[in-house]
C-alpha cells in the first residue's frame, strides 16, 4: 500500500496513560506517557522532535480531550477516530498493538477522523451544556422544595412568571 504520511503517530488514549507509536522512515518507536499535563507536554515535544505531521487517536470517552488540546496548539493535523472503526480488526489485544495499528491505518490513510469543532466552538458548547445542567439541577431542587413544603403544611406560591421559591405559611388553624 502507498504511504501517504511518512511521519505519523498513533495514540491509544486511556484514563491514566497514553501509548504512542511513532512511525518515521527510520522505523517505529513506541513510548508510554501518563496523562498529567507535564507528561502530555513531553509527548508533544517528542512528537515535534521527530518531525511528525499527522497524529491519530481513538475517541474513547472523554480521555482524548486533554491530549487533543495539547497537540492542537502545535499545529499538527489531528484525527480523532471512532474506536469501533479501529477495533473491528481481530487479534489486537494490547495497548502497544492498538497504537501501532492506529499509526499504520493513519500512515496509509485508511480511516477518517471524526468532526471536531475548533477550540472556541468546543468551549462554547461546554459552557452551554454546563448551563443546561445547572438549569436542570435548579428545577429539580425547586421541585424537591415544593414537595417537602407541601407535605409540611406549607404551600408554594407562584411569584410572577417564574417560580423562585416564594413560600407563604398556611393558616395553621385551617388544618386543625
N, C-alpha and C positions, 0 to 999 in steps of 0.2 A: 504494500500500500504506500501511497505517496505521503511523505512527511510534509505537513503544511506549516507546523510550528516547530522549528528545530530546538528552541529553548522554551520549555514549558514546565509547569509544576502542577501536580495533582495533590489535593489536600483531602484527607479523611478527618473530618472535624468531629470531636466529641466534647462532652462537658468539661473534662479536665485535661484533655490532650489533643494535639493536632499532629497527625502523621503526614509528613510532606515527602513526596517523591519528585525529585527534580531531574528532568531529562534534558541533557545537552548533547551536542555532537561528540563530546568526550565520554559520555556514558550516563549511568544512573547513579543518583545519590539519594539515600533515604535517611531522614532525621525525624526525631520526635521532639515536639515542643509542648510546654504547658500552655494554658490559656490565660495566664495573667498578662497584663499589658506589656510588662517588660519582656516577657517571653515572646509575645506576638511581634514586638519590635525587633527582636533577634531574628525571628522567622523572616520578617520583611527585609532586614539587612542582608540575610543570607540569599534570599531570592534576587534582590537587586544586584548583589555582588557577582552572582553567576550570570547576569545578563538576561534573565527570564523576561519574556514579553507577555505571556499568557498564563493565567492561573485558573484552575477549575476546582470546585469543591462541591461536596454534597450539601443538600439543603435539608438536613435532618433537624427538625425542631427549630429553635432559635439560636442554636450554638454557632451558626455560621456568621451571625451578625457582627460580633466584635472583630472577627478575622477579616471580614469584608471591609469594615470601616477602616481598619489599619492599612490594608493593602490598597484600598481605593485612593487614599491620599498620595500614593506613589505613582499614580497614573498608569497602572498596569491594566491590561484587558482582563476583566474578571468574569467568570461564568459560574453561576450557581445552578447546579444541575439537580433535577429531581432524583431522589435516592432510588425510587422504583425503576427508573430507566437504567440506572447503573447496576443495580443488584440483580438484574434479570439473568446474569451470566452465572451458571453454577460453578462450584469449586473454589470460590474465593471466600476464605473464612477468616483471614487475619487482616488487621488494620493496614499492615505494610502492603499486602497484596491488593487491598482496596485502593490505597493511594497510588500504587503502580498502575492499576487498571484505569483509574481516573486520568492519570497523566498520559497513558497510552491512548485512551479514547480522545483526549484533547489534542494530542500530537497529530492525530490523523483526522481531526475534526469530525468525529463520528457521533457527537452528541451536541445538542443545542442547549443553551442556557435559559433559565427562567427569566422572566421580565423582572428587573429590579429597578425601581424608580431612582432618580437622583437623590442625593442626600437631603436637600431641603424638603422635597416631597415626602421622603420617608419620615423625617422629623415631624412634619405637619400631620401625617397620618397617625403617628404615635400619639401626638397631643390630642387629636380628635378622638381617638379610641379611648384614651385615658379620661377625657372629659365625659364621654358617653358612659364609661363605667362609674364615674362619680355621680352622674345624674341617676343612674340605675340604683346605686347604693343609697342615695338620698331618698328616693322613692320607697325603697324597702324599709328604711328607718322610719319614715313618716307613717307607713302602713303599720309597722310594729307598735309605734307610739299610740296610734289611733286605736289599735286593738287592745292594748294594755289599759289605756284610759277608759275605753268603752266598757271594759269589764269591771272597772273600779269605780263606778258611779260618777264618771266624768263624761262629758261629751266634747267631741271635737267640733269646732265651728269653722265654716268656710269664711275666710277673710279675703274679700275682694275676689280677684280672678284665680289666684293660686292659693293652695293650702300651705300655710307656713307654720303650722303647728299652734295656731291661736287656740287656746283652751279656755273654756269657761266652766266654772264649777256649777253643777246642777244643784237645785234646791234639795238639800238633804231630806227635808220633810216630805217631799213628794215620793220618796222611796220607802217611807215608813208605813 
